[in-house]
Amino acid sequence: MQTVLNFVKKLSLFSLVAFCTFSVTDAFGENPTSIAIIGGQGDAPYAAIVRSDRSVMQLAGLPAEGLTYRVAMNSSRRGIIGGTDGVNAYAALVSHKGDLTPISGLMAPGEIYTVAIDESGEGLVGGGHADSSVPYAALISSKGQPTSLSLPPSGLIYSVVLGFSKNGIIGGKGPSNSAYAAFVSPKGVVQPLAGLPAVGAIFWISTSNSHNALIGGQDNESAYAAFVSRSGLVRPIANLPQGINYSVAINDGGAGIMGGTSQSQPYAAFVSSQGVAPPIQNLPTTVGIIYNVAINASGMGLIAGLAASHPYGAFVAPNGVLTPLQGLPTGEGFLDGIALDRSGYALVGGESDGAPFLALAAPNGQLTYLNHLPENGAINSISSPMLEQIISAYR
């Protein structure tokens, strides 16, 4: 299962709330609106729209086999999902009503591990064929037409973003297990970034309205993170521990957060705009991983993963104080999909004892679970640019 990371869970990367369902009208209109998209796996690939009345609507027309690795949604409530149909790469555009437009002509065989969508409805997907270590990425038109990108002969693409100084960014690994990242122009011109680890990988990319992107991954045996300027200058974060950095996030003020594992234990750190990365204290001291992180405009962070084989998550105040999520499922599993609102509320999801869960998390750590999920599977990815619409009805 994935984020990369569910892909990490799947491939051992690097060798690399009970919300009731109300029938009330939406406060922002006569009918409930789509405010989030979620993805993962049930008995087959799974994706759904979370609506402003707190209902969860599973998308119709997904493949009968495979899984959904990643989802994304823009502020116009248009989405994109990516994964596999069991053998071949699979991706689809999603309308604000939840209608699918499957994208034909993708890599076969192969998988889509990461997706992004911009405000115009154009997308970017990345992945590859793991067995043969062949990378794949494509720009997707708003009508669902793919334009494959010219990439190195070997590697995989783990993360993509759009909207950084009119460019996209892709990241993963390249030939000889080197870290790889590149700018992608709107016309599909690929400009590789220099100064990345000779042995390693880029697992996650985050951008904001600041002048830098933040990338994270691994440099040989150590966790790796770096700022990337709009001109392509890579500025690594110094003094990171041995381990792997699976996820990064950056806000519009240029403050960041990252998470992964070090010495087999959960690891996370804030990243200042000056490149200082103080570790977040009082994390679990058991075996565990932070798979996903987020940070809002006020500098509040959210970390998600597993500890001692059970779901783990916590809000992190700007001063580093943790507020653990209360009432997470107690079965074996993980917390992975997260979306953090500027209010401090979040939508979180994962897996416990083989069953998916999805919840609204209040700033005090209390969870309210949503219903109507599959009996089996996991929630691996959540995207919500308008989470405040469900929060305003909750508070």
ZAMARGU-4260 file (C-alpha; in steps of 0.2 Angstrom, whole numbers, plus 5000, padded with zeros to 4 digits):
<rodrens>
0) 5000/5000/5000 | 5006/5017/4997 | 5011/5035/4999 | 5027/5033/4991 | 5025/5028/5000
5) 5013/5016/5002 | 5023/5011/4987 | 5037/5010/5001 | 5026/4998/5011 | 5023/4988/4995
10) 5040/4987/4988 | 5051/4991/5003 | 5058/5006/4995 | 5076/5010/4992 | 5088/4997/4989
15) 5080/5012/4989 | 4927/5050/5063 | 4910/5042/5066 | 4903/5056/5056 | 4885/5053/5054
20) 4879/5056/5036 | 4867/5070/5036 | 4853/5074/5023 | 4855/5093/5026 | 4859/5105/5012
25) 4876/5112/5011 | 4879/5129/5019 | 4888/5134/5003 | 4874/5129/4991 | 4858/5119/4989
30) 4867/5103/4986 | 4882/5095/4995 | 4899/5099/4986 | 4915/5089/4984 | 4927/5095/4997
35) 4940/5081/4997 | 4946/5066/4987 | 4953/5050/4995 | 4961/5035/4987 | 4968/5018/4992
40) 4962/5000/4990 | 4947/4989/4995 | 4944/4973/4987 | 4949/4982/4971 | 4956/5000/4968
45) 4947/5012/4978 | 4944/5031/4977 | 4930/5042/4983 | 4923/5060/4985 | 4920/5067/5003
50) 4906/5079/5002 | 4902/5094/5012 | 4887/5085/5021 | 4900/5073/5027 | 4895/5059/5015
55) 4908/5048/5006 | 4904/5043/4988 | 4914/5030/4981 | 4918/5033/4962 | 4911/5021/4950
60) 4920/5014/4935 | 4937/5010/4943 | 4947/4995/4937 | 4942/4978/4944 | 4960/4974/4950
65) 4975/4984/4956 | 4975/4999/4968 | 4975/5018/4969 | 4992/5025/4975 | 4989/5044/4974
70) 4975/5057/4972 | 4975/5076/4970 | 4961/5089/4969 | 4962/5107/4964 | 4951/5122/4971
75) 4938/5120/4957 | 4935/5102/4964 | 4942/5093/4949 | 4953/5079/4953 | 4965/5066/4947
80) 4969/5048/4953 | 4983/5036/4949 | 4988/5018/4952 | 4987/5002/4943 | 4974/4991/4935
85) 4983/4976/4941 | 4996/4975/4927 | 4996/4992/4918 | 4997/5010/4924 | 4981/5018/4927
90) 4975/5036/4930 | 4959/5046/4928 | 4953/5063/4929 | 4938/5066/4941 | 4925/5079/4939
95) 4917/5089/4953 | 4903/5077/4953 | 4914/5062/4954 | 4913/5056/4936 | 4929/5047/4929
100) 4938/5051/4913 | 4951/5037/4911 | 4967/5042/4903 | 4972/5030/4889 | 4989/5027/4882
105) 4999/5026/4899 | 5014/5015/4902 | 5010/4996/4900 | 5015/4987/4910 | 5018/4999/4924
110) 5011/5009/4939 | 5007/5027/4943 | 5013/5031/4960 | 5010/5050/4960 | 4999/5063/4953
115) 4996/5082/4953 | 4983/5093/4945 | 4983/5112/4943 | 4970/5125/4943 | 4967/5124/4924
120) 4963/5105/4926 | 4979/5099/4918 | 4989/5085/4927 | 5005/5077/4929 | 5008/5059/4933
125) 5023/5049/4937 | 5028/5031/4941 | 5036/5017/4931 | 5038/4998/4929 | 5047/4993/4945
130) 5052/4975/4939 | 5062/4983/4925 | 5066/4999/4934 | 5060/5010/4919 | 5053/5027/4924
135) 5038/5035/4917 | 5030/5052/4918 | 5017/5062/4907 | 5008/5078/4906 | 4989/5076/4906
140) 4978/5088/4896 | 4962/5094/4904 | 4953/5083/4892 | 4964/5068/4897 | 4977/5066/4884
145) 4994/5061/4890 | 5011/5068/4883 | 5025/5056/4889 | 5041/5064/4895 | 5058/5061/4890
150) 5067/5052/4905 | 5083/5043/4910 | 5083/5025/4904 | 5082/5018/4921 | 5074/5023/4938
155) 5057/5027/4944 | 5047/5043/4948 | 5040/5044/4965 | 5033/5062/4967 | 5027/5075/4955
160) 5020/5093/4958 | 5014/5107/4947 | 5013/5126/4948 | 5031/5130/4954 | 5036/5145/4944
165) 5025/5139/4929 | 5035/5122/4930 | 5031/5105/4936 | 5044/5095/4946 | 5046/5077/4946
170) 5057/5067/4958 | 5063/5049/4961 | 5078/5039/4956 | 5089/5038/4941 | 5102/5026/4933
175) 5114/5018/4946 | 5102/5021/4960 | 5106/5040/4959 | 5093/5053/4966 | 5084/5061/4951
180) 5073/5077/4950 | 5069/5088/4936 | 5059/5103/4931 | 5045/5100/4918 | 5040/5115/4907
185) 5021/5117/4902 | 5027/5110/4885 | 5035/5095/4892 | 5053/5100/4891 | 5063/5091/4905
190) 5077/5100/4914 | 5086/5088/4926 | 5092/5096/4942 | 5111/5096/4947 | 5119/5093/4964
195) 5108/5078/4970 | 5114/5063/4979 | 5125/5051/4968 | 5116/5036/4978 | 5099/5039/4984
200) 5082/5044/4979 | 5069/5059/4980 | 5053/5052/4988 | 5043/5068/4990 | 5042/5086/4983
205) 5032/5100/4990 | 5030/5118/4984 | 5021/5134/4990 | 5020/5152/4985 | 5037/5154/4993
210) 5053/5155/4982 | 5058/5138/4986 | 5052/5120/4984 | 5057/5107/4997 | 5062/5089/4991
215) 5065/5074/5003 | 5072/5057/5001 | 5089/5048/5005 | 5107/5052/5002 | 5117/5035/5003
220) 5113/5030/5021 | 5106/5046/5027 | 5090/5056/5027 | 5090/5069/5013 | 5081/5086/5011
225) 5085/5101/5001 | 5077/5118/4995 | 5076/5120/4977 | 5075/5138/4970 | 5065/5143/4955
230) 5081/5144/4945 | 5085/5126/4949 | 5098/5129/4963 | 5098/5114/4975 | 5102/5119/4993
235) 5104/5103/5004 | 5099/5103/5023 | 5114/5099/5033 | 5116/5087/5048 | 5102/5075/5045
240) 5103/5058/5053 | 5105/5041/5046 | 5089/5035/5039 | 5076/5039/5026 | 5065/5055/5023
245) 5049/5049/5016 | 5039/5065/5016 | 5041/5084/5016 | 5029/5099/5016 | 5032/5118/5015
250) 5020/5133/5018 | 5019/5149/5010 | 5031/5157/5023 | 5045/5145/5018 | 5044/5135/5034
255) 5044/5116/5031 | 5042/5099/5040 | 5049/5082/5035 | 5046/5064/5041 | 5053/5047/5039
260) 5063/5035/5050 | 5080/5035/5059 | 5088/5020/5068 | 5071/5011/5064 | 5061/5023/5074
265) 5049/5037/5069 | 5059/5053/5064 | 5052/5071/5060 | 5059/5088/5060 | 5054/5106/5056
270) 5064/5115/5043 | 5067/5133/5044 | 5068/5144/5029 | 5087/5146/5034 | 5089/5127/5032
275) 5090/5123/5050 | 5081/5106/5054 | 5079/5103/5073 | 5072/5086/5076 | 5054/5085/5084
280) 5056/5078/5101 | 5045/5065/5111 | 5041/5054/5096 | 5038/5036/5100 | 5054/5026/5104
285) 5047/5010/5096 | 5050/5003/5079 | 5041/5015/5067 | 5040/5026/5052 | 5033/5044/5048
290) 5025/5041/5031 | 5017/5058/5028 | 5018/5076/5035 | 5009/5092/5032 | 5011/5110/5038
295) 4999/5125/5037 | 5001/5144/5036 | 5002/5146/5055 | 5017/5133/5056 | 5006/5120/5064
300) 5012/5103/5058 | 5004/5086/5056 | 5014/5069/5056 | 5007/5052/5051 | 5013/5035/5051
305) 5015/5020/5062 | 5023/5015/5079 | 5025/4997/5085 | 5015/4991/5070 | 5000/5002/5075
310) 4993/5019/5067 | 5001/5034/5074 | 4999/5053/5071 | 5001/5069/5080 | 4999/5088/5078
315) 5015/5097/5081 | 5014/5115/5087 | 5027/5128/5080 | 5037/5126/5096 | 5038/5107/5094
320) 5024/5102/5107 | 5015/5086/5101 | 4997/5083/5102 | 4994/5065/5098 | 4978/5060/5089
325) 4967/5052/5101 | 4956/5036/5098 | 4966/5030/5083 | 4961/5012/5079 | 4971/4999/5089
330) 4974/4986/5076 | 4989/4983/5066 | 4991/4996/5052 | 4996/5014/5049 | 4990/5032/5047
335) 4995/5039/5030 | 4983/5050/5020 | 4982/5067/5028 | 4975/5084/5023 | 4978/5099/5035
340) 4967/5115/5035 | 4973/5132/5040 | 4961/5131/5055 | 4971/5117/5062 | 4958/5103/5058
345) 4963/5089/5047 | 4956/5074/5038 | 4966/5058/5041 | 4965/5040/5035 | 4974/5024/5035
350) 4972/5005/5039 | 4969/4995/5054 | 4968/4976/5054 | 4965/4976/5036 | 4951/4989/5036
355) 4951/5007/5030 | 4947/5022/5042 | 4944/5040/5039 | 4942/5053/5052 | 4941/5072/5055
360) 4955/5077/5068 | 4951/5092/5079 | 4966/5102/5085 | 4965/5094/5102 | 4968/5077/5094
365) 4950/5071/5095 | 4944/5061/5081 | 4927/5060/5073 | 4925/5045/5061 | 4917/5045/5044
370) 4906/5030/5039 | 4903/5021/5022 | 4920/5015/5018 | 4924/4997/5011 | 4925/4983/5023
375) 4943/4979/5018 | 4958/4989/5012 | 4966/5006/5016 | 4966/5025/5014 | 4983/5029/5007
380) 4980/5047/5000 | 4969/5062/5004 | 4968/5079/4995 | 4957/5093/5000 | 4960/5111/4995
385) 4943/5116/5004 | 4943/5107/5020 | 4935/5122/5029 | 4918/5118/5021 | 4916/5102/5031
390) 4925/5110/5046 | 4913/5124/5047 | 4898/5113/5049 | 4908/5102/5062 | 4912/5116/5074
</rodrens>
